Amino acid sequence: MIQLRRITDHDLPRLRQIWKKNWGDEFIVVRGVVYHPDNLEGFIAYNGPDCLGEITYVINNGDCEVITLDSDCEGQGLGTKLINAVVEEARKQGCRRVFLITTNDNLHALGFYQKRGFALVGIHRGAVNESRKIKPGIPLVGMNNIPLRDEIELEIVLKV
Ligand SMILES: CC(C)(COP(=O)(O)OP(=O)(O)OC[C@H]1O[C@@H](n2cnc3c(N)ncnc32)[C@H](O)[C@@H]1OP(=O)(O)O)[C@@H](O)C(=O)NCCC(=O)NCCS
């Protein structure tokens, strides 16, 4: 049974390991902005002691942006539970939309979000090349052996 709760300071050592493993460091660069996810609001979902996922987000001017979403226990429903929790929270807070950025190589995430109601709304060509200037550890070749260079924006509109 998957449990969901807000991230607390107690979770941070384990979450930092996940962020480092998936994103090469404990900070994320999105559209040229540096985010430290350990300072952000978020949820964790877990299914027993060894099965954990996390999501962090920022709400700004009525827009809710997902900054990180990671599951170290894929295919058990954690990712779905987490994205739904943020959409629900954004709705409660009266947000106009939930949006996020993923990268052109992340075919799995592009499918995952679209199956959960997100639409592709923008391609920021070369944006990863810009982020790499801030975070040189971002690889040149990403997932699926695809050159890693563009940011792709997806959104769910909550109210028009
Ligand atoms: C994208 C990501 C967060 C998804 O997390 P997840 O925990 O695997 O998500 P879920 O388990 O909810 O869904 C994944 C698949 O498992 C399936 N699934 C869910 N519950 C299941 C269950 N109990 N049994 C079998 N399959 C199940 C879902 O149907 C889904 O498939 P679909 O997308 O074809 O519908 C995860 O793959 C990940 O951490 N990727 C690396 C980091 C990343 O790319 N993050 C996004 C960056 S923007």
The ligand as an ORCA input file, in Angstrom:
! r2SCAN-3c Opt
* xyz 0 1
  C       9.117      9.157    -14.422
  C       9.103      8.435    -13.066
  C       9.083      9.462    -11.952
  C       7.848      7.573    -12.980
  O       7.788      7.024    -11.669
  P       7.125      5.581    -11.355
  O       7.127      5.403     -9.891
  O       7.728      4.522    -12.188
  O       5.636      5.888    -11.862
  P       4.390      4.882    -11.832
  O       4.768      3.593    -11.205
  O       3.250      5.611    -11.265
  O       4.100      4.706    -13.361
  C       5.076      4.101    -14.224
  C       4.434      2.984    -15.011
  O       4.201      1.880    -14.150
  C       2.865      1.426    -14.294
  N       2.363      0.998    -13.003
  C       1.885      1.773    -12.016
  N       1.498      1.014    -10.967
  C       1.773     -0.257    -11.308
  C       1.630     -1.487    -10.649
  N       1.115     -1.559     -9.408
  N       2.061     -2.602    -11.291
  C       2.584     -2.536    -12.534
  N       2.747     -1.381    -13.212
  C       2.332     -0.265    -12.608
  C       2.098      2.629    -14.758
  O       0.971      2.221    -15.523
  C       3.105      3.369    -15.574
  O       3.092      3.023    -16.920
  P       2.519      4.060    -18.005
  O       3.305      5.353    -17.838
  O       2.773      3.369    -19.273
  O       1.082      4.250    -17.644
  C      10.313      7.490    -12.921
  O      10.409      6.699    -14.071
  C      11.640      8.183    -12.667
  O      12.015      8.446    -11.514
  N      12.419      8.475    -13.717
  C      13.748      9.059    -13.568
  C      13.661     10.503    -13.160
  C      12.843     11.312    -14.145
  O      13.013     11.206    -15.345
  N      11.969     12.167    -13.600
  C      11.148     13.054    -14.387
  C      11.967     14.231    -14.706
  S      11.073     15.558    -15.386
*
